[in-house]
Amino acid sequence: MTRDLGWGSRARRTGGAAAVAVVLLAGCESIPEADVPASGGSGAAAPDGHAVSPLDNPDGTRPGLAPVRDARDRAEAAALIGKVATKGRGPKTGYDRDEYGYAWMDTADGVPLARNGCDTRNDILRRDGQKLRFRSGSDCVLVSLTLADPYTGTTIEWRKQDASEVQIDHVVPLSYSWQMGAARWSEAKRRQLANDPLNLLPVDGSANSAKSDSGPASWLPPSRTIRCAYAVRFAQVAVKYEMPVTAADKETMREQCGA
């Protein structure tokens, strides 16, 4: 979808967004041999400032999920959440992951990063990870990285042999979207939601498993400092796809940002 999402240009903060998007859309950089670092740094923790506030990242092409802290930003967050429609959660009858296309397809139309030669999972790992290493002979398949996990506030040194340690979370879970109206969407729109970087975050695997298909009223990130940002990202996806949330979920989202 390409319509105006209604939360403004925020030109004062987005100076580097265009450059980052160009790099990501161009595809993965070639690495001449296996386990050659794609970025510098030797510390265990990801550098401060890598993650971006969701208010500064309305298309999801910039990395991470930084806290929403100051009063002006929290007011803006509350205004965005206020735009989300509500309705009751419908039945899960008929839901199947295949209704959203095969996992991590590079050919979903209408989203950034599509058709760049890298599957969605590796695009998202590359967007948020640091100290990236690629598989020998591949421009896209990552074998290790450092991730500052927004949900737990921890740093994960991820290796492909322990792939489940980092999972790609659909911020708005696919089965949740199915119950909130996606059952009646076109397949193309469902594929868009499933592969939209706005709706995808690489996170601690156990936290993602605990979340399952919950909305915000049933599950929030363990790290309290990120909960307003999480609510904002949930709202951004809901507004973009004109998808309601439950009244309880909306109220919980508002509470996280002090509304």
C-alpha positions in Angstrom: 0.0 0.0 0.0 1.3 3.4 -0.9 -1.1 5.8 0.7 -0.1 8.5 3.3 0.0 6.8 6.7 -0.7 10.0 8.5 2.1 10.5 11.0 4.1 13.2 9.2 7.5 13.6 7.6 9.6 14.1 10.8 12.2 15.7 8.6 14.2 16.8 11.7 15.2 13.2 12.4 15.4 11.3 9.1 18.5 12.7 7.5 20.1 9.2 7.0 17.0 7.2 6.1 17.2 7.6 2.4 20.8 6.5 2.2 20.1 3.4 4.4 17.1 2.5 2.2 19.2 2.8 -0.9 21.9 0.4 0.5 19.2 -2.1 1.5 17.3 -2.0 -1.7 20.5 -2.6 -3.7 20.8 -6.0 -2.2 23.5 -7.6 -0.1 27.1 -6.7 -0.5 29.5 -9.3 -1.9 31.9 -10.8 0.6 34.9 -12.4 -1.0 35.3 -15.4 1.3 33.6 -17.1 4.2 33.5 -15.5 7.6 34.9 -12.2 6.5 33.3 -9.5 8.6 30.9 -7.2 6.7 31.2 -4.5 9.3 33.8 -3.6 11.8 33.9 -3.7 15.6 35.2 -6.2 18.1 33.0 -5.6 21.2 30.3 -8.0 22.3 27.6 -5.3 22.5 26.1 -3.5 19.5 27.1 0.1 19.3 24.7 2.7 20.8 22.5 4.5 18.4 22.1 1.6 15.9 18.4 1.2 16.6 16.0 3.8 15.4 12.7 5.0 16.9 9.7 3.7 15.1 8.5 7.3 14.8 11.6 8.0 12.6 11.2 4.7 10.6 7.7 4.6 9.1 8.6 2.2 6.3 10.7 -0.2 8.4 13.8 0.0 6.3 16.0 1.4 9.2 17.3 -0.9 11.9 16.0 -2.0 15.3 13.4 -0.5 17.6 14.7 2.3 19.9 12.7 3.5 22.9 10.3 6.4 22.6 11.2 8.5 25.6 10.5 12.3 25.5 7.1 13.9 26.1 6.7 15.2 22.6 7.4 11.8 21.0 5.1 10.0 23.5 2.3 12.4 22.6 2.9 11.7 18.9 2.9 8.0 19.7 -0.4 8.3 21.5 -1.9 10.3 18.6 -0.9 7.5 16.2 -2.3 4.8 18.4 -5.6 6.8 18.6 -6.0 6.3 14.8 -6.2 2.6 15.1 -9.7 1.1 14.7 -11.1 -1.6 17.1 -13.3 -4.6 16.7 -13.7 -8.0 18.3 -11.2 -10.8 17.5 -12.8 -13.2 15.0 -12.3 -17.0 14.8 -9.1 -18.6 13.6 -11.0 -20.9 11.3 -9.2 -21.4 8.0 -5.9 -19.9 9.1 -2.8 -21.4 7.5 0.6 -19.8 7.1 0.5 -20.7 3.4 -2.4 -18.2 3.0 0.4 -15.6 3.3 2.7 -17.1 0.7 5.7 -19.3 1.3 7.9 -18.1 4.1 10.3 -15.2 3.4 9.6 -14.9 -0.2 11.5 -12.2 -2.1 8.7 -11.6 -4.6 6.0 -10.0 -2.5 4.9 -6.9 -4.2 4.4 -3.5 -2.5 7.1 -3.7 0.2 10.6 -2.3 0.4 13.5 -4.8 -0.1 11.4 -7.1 -2.4 13.0 -8.6 -5.5 16.6 -7.7 -4.5 17.9 -11.3 -4.7 17.8 -11.9 -1.0 15.0 -13.6 0.9 13.1 -11.6 3.5 14.6 -13.3 6.5 18.2 -12.5 5.5 17.2 -8.9 4.5 15.9 -8.4 8.0 18.8 -10.0 9.7 21.1 -7.8 7.7 19.1 -4.7 8.5 19.3 -5.1 12.2 22.4 -7.2 12.8 26.0 -6.0 13.1 29.4 -7.7 12.6 27.7 -9.6 9.7 29.3 -12.7 8.2 28.0 -14.4 5.1 28.2 -18.0 3.9 31.0 -18.7 1.4 29.8 -18.0 -2.1 26.7 -16.2 -1.0 25.8 -12.5 -1.1 22.9 -12.9 1.2 22.9 -15.9 3.5 24.2 -14.9 6.9 26.1 -17.3 9.1 26.7 -15.0 12.1 25.9 -11.6 13.5 25.6 -9.6 16.6 22.0 -8.5 17.5 20.9 -6.0 20.1 17.5 -7.6 20.9 14.9 -5.0 21.5 12.5 -7.3 23.4 14.9 -8.5 26.1 17.5 -5.7 26.1 20.3 -8.3 25.7 23.0 -8.7 23.1 23.0 -12.0 21.2 26.0 -13.4 19.4 24.1 -15.4 16.8 25.4 -18.3 14.7 23.5 -20.1 12.0 24.1 -23.5 13.6 21.9 -22.2 16.5 19.4 -20.6 14.1 16.4 -20.6 16.5 18.2 -18.4 19.0 17.1 -15.4 16.8 13.7 -15.5 15.3 12.0 -13.1 13.0 8.9 -11.8 14.8 5.8 -10.6 12.9 5.0 -7.7 15.2 1.3 -8.1 14.2 1.2 -11.9 14.2 -0.2 -13.4 11.0 -2.9 -15.4 12.7 -3.9 -12.3 14.7 -4.3 -10.4 11.4 -6.4 -13.3 10.0 -8.7 -13.0 13.0 -8.9 -9.2 12.5 -9.9 -9.3 8.8 -7.0 -10.6 6.7 -9.1 -13.7 6.0 -11.0 -11.5 3.6 -7.9 -9.8 2.1 -6.4 -10.7 -1.3 -3.5 -13.1 -1.2 -1.3 -10.3 -2.5 -2.1 -8.1 0.5 -1.4 -11.0 2.9 1.9 -11.7 1.2 2.7 -8.0 1.7 2.0 -8.1 5.4 4.0 -11.3 5.9 7.1 -9.8 4.2 6.9 -6.1 5.1 9.9 -4.9 7.0 7.6 -2.6 9.0 6.1 -5.7 10.5 9.4 -7.7 11.0 11.9 -7.7 13.8 14.7 -10.2 14.6 14.5 -10.9 18.3 15.4 -13.4 21.0 13.8 -16.7 20.0 12.4 -17.6 23.4 10.7 -14.2 23.7 9.2 -14.6 20.3 7.9 -18.1 21.2 6.4 -16.8 24.4 4.6 -14.1 22.4 3.0 -16.6 19.9 0.0 -14.9 18.2 -0.8 -12.6 21.1 -1.9 -9.0 20.9 -0.5 -6.3 23.2 -3.1 -7.0 25.9 -1.8 -10.5 26.3 2.0 -10.0 25.7 4.5 -7.2 25.8 8.2 -7.3 25.5 10.0 -8.1 28.7 12.0 -4.9 28.4 9.8 -2.2 29.8 11.8 0.6 28.1 10.8 -0.6 24.7 7.1 -1.1 25.3 5.9 2.3 24.0 8.0 1.7 20.8 6.5 -1.7 20.4 3.0 -0.3 20.7 3.9 2.3 18.1 5.2 -0.3 15.7 2.0 -2.4 16.2 -0.1 0.7 15.5 2.0 1.6 12.4 1.3 -1.8 10.9 -2.4 -1.6 11.8 -2.9 1.8 10.3 -0.9 0.9 7.1 -3.0 -2.1 6.5 -6.3 -0.6 7.7 -6.6 -3.4 10.2 -8.4 -3.0 13.5 -7.2 -4.4 16.8 -9.2 -5.4 19.8 -10.3 -2.7 22.3 -8.2 -4.3 25.0 -5.1 -4.3 22.8 -5.6 -0.6 21.9 -6.0 0.4 25.5 -2.9 -1.5 26.4 -1.0 0.2 23.6 -2.2 3.6 24.8 -1.1 2.8 28.4 2.5 2.0 27.2 2.9 5.5 25.9 1.3 7.2 28.9 -2.0 8.0 27.2 
